[in-house]
């Protein structure tokens, strides 16, 4: 989406160069820029041409255009993403303190006032033909809206702060712009310079303290965050890694998820455990199966069968197939251990 910002910057610059009679220089510089961009993007561009499904595979099913009423979904997503900074934020614990506004409320107010100030400056610079100032605010406003598009154009999990992370720098630029303007006004209209500096310093200190506490304490220690980051799957992976090499290990993927084509189409949730095995041994030492494929389990020696989620009926089925074993629980991990004597 970032390429959509180019016209909002290049067109105003064209008028700046044209005003000074430097059109040829402008075209030369832009030609260099696009040539280097093409060279850098060429490898991934060729890959996507050869594998178009990788380019649109994820975006297509969650796009607002895939909905029954695209216009309604677009409007809903637009309002949701514009309001996430000050009203209701991303509900996903991996991305945000679920449902909380993305910005600390004083920073949120500064962001809104900075955004309004930037629009006013944009209009004023256009009327005064101040193209240098116009290009600055044109960049900021176009950057903000265009980098919200990856979220706005989707209808799943909205508002989605991760998809709109490209807007984060400009959001804080708006907040800083407003804060600086407020500071300048007080600096001009007060004789108490030290008091002004102390107040500004305390404001920054308070903001840092509140955000530190929110991130490391309130969010970081919240049990919901552990669940969102699949801590249980990490524990399963570490448990499997701790078993002797000769132990037969089966992971029953009884959690729903998008199938991952490589290597066997196992759903996404299992990738955490696979990664942990890969990290230690270079490749998975366990066999990953769906619940309907229990008949593929071949036990010739001691082994463990670990469902990703506790399921009483699944354990009953496993016990019926392999009566020589027993259900065990170790550090919160439920498993079926097969014993051979």
Residue pairs with C-beta under 8 A, 6 or more apart in sequence:
1 146
1 147
1 149
1 150
1 166
2 146
2 147
2 166
4 142
4 146
4 149
5 139
5 142
5 143
5 146
8 138
8 139
8 141
8 142
9 135
9 138
9 139
9 142
10 30
12 131
12 134
12 135
12 138
13 26
13 131
13 135
14 23
14 26
15 131
16 131
16 132
16 135
17 23
17 25
17 26
18 26
19 131
47 54
48 54
48 55
59 154
60 66
62 154
62 155
62 156
62 157
63 153
63 154
63 155
64 70
64 73
64 74
64 77
64 152
64 153
64 154
64 155
65 153
66 155
67 73
67 155
73 155
74 152
74 153
76 155
76 158
77 151
77 152
77 153
77 154
77 155
77 158
77 159
78 152
80 88
80 158
80 159
81 148
81 151
81 152
81 158
81 159
81 160
81 164
82 148
83 159
84 90
84 101
84 102
84 159
84 161
84 164
85 101
85 102
85 103
85 108
85 111
85 171
86 101
86 103
86 105
86 108
86 109
86 111
86 112
87 101
88 99
88 101
88 159
89 96
89 97
89 99
89 100
89 101
89 102
89 159
89 161
90 96
90 98
90 99
90 102
90 157
90 159
90 160
90 161
90 162
91 98
91 99
91 157
92 98
92 157
92 160
92 161
92 162
92 228
93 222
93 224
93 225
93 227
93 228
94 162
94 225
94 228
94 229
95 160
95 161
95 162
96 102
96 161
97 214
97 218
97 219
97 222
98 224
101 108
102 108
102 161
103 111
103 171
103 175
104 207
104 210
104 211
104 214
106 203
106 207
107 172
107 175
107 207
110 174
110 175
110 176
110 178
110 179
110 182
111 171
111 172
111 174
111 175
111 178
113 178
114 173
114 174
114 175
114 176
114 177
114 178
114 179
114 181
115 141
115 144
115 174
117 177
117 178
117 181
118 137
118 140
118 141
118 174
118 177
119 137
119 141
121 133
121 137
122 134
122 137
122 138
122 141
124 130
125 131
125 133
125 134
125 137
126 134
140 170
140 173
140 174
143 167
143 170
144 167
144 170
144 171
144 174
147 164
147 166
147 167
147 170
148 164
148 167
150 163
150 164
150 166
151 158
151 159
151 160
151 161
151 163
151 164
152 164
154 160
154 163
183 196
183 200
186 196
187 193
187 196
190 196
219 225
230 269
230 272
232 308
232 332
232 333
233 269
233 270
233 272
233 273
233 308
234 272
234 276
235 331
235 332
235 333
236 251
236 273
236 306
236 308
236 333
237 272
237 273
237 275
237 276
237 277
238 276
239 306
239 330
239 331
239 333
239 335
240 249
240 251
240 273
240 276
240 277
240 285
240 286
240 304
240 306
241 276
241 277
241 280
241 281
243 249
243 304
245 285
246 301
246 302
247 301
247 302
247 303
247 304
248 298
248 299
248 300
248 301
248 302
248 303
248 304
248 338
249 285
249 286
249 287
249 303
249 304
249 306
250 286
250 287
250 288
250 289
250 297
250 303
250 304
250 305
250 306
251 270
251 273
251 286
251 287
251 288
251 289
251 306
251 307
251 308
252 289
252 290
252 291
252 294
252 305
252 306
252 307
252 308
252 314
252 318
253 266
253 267
253 269
253 270
253 288
253 289
253 290
253 291
253 308
254 290
254 291
254 307
254 308
254 309
254 311
254 314
255 267
255 269
255 270
255 308
255 309
256 267
256 269
257 267
257 268
257 269
257 270
258 267
258 268
259 265
259 266
259 267
259 268
260 266
260 267
260 268
260 271
264 288
266 274
266 288
266 290
269 308
270 288
270 308
273 286
273 288
273 308
274 284
274 288
277 283
277 284
277 285
277 286
278 284
287 296
287 297
289 296
289 297
291 307
291 311
291 314
294 317
294 318
294 321
295 321
297 305
297 321
297 322
299 322
299 338
299 340
301 340
302 337
302 338
302 339
302 340
303 337
303 338
304 335
304 336
304 337
304 338
305 318
305 322
305 325
305 335
305 336
305 338
306 333
306 334
306 335
306 336
307 314
307 315
307 334
307 335
310 334
315 327
315 334
315 336
318 325
318 336
319 325
319 327
319 336
322 336
322 338
324 338
324 339
324 340
325 336
325 337
325 338
325 339
326 336
326 337
326 339
327 334
327 335
327 336
328 334
328 335
328 336
328 337
329 335
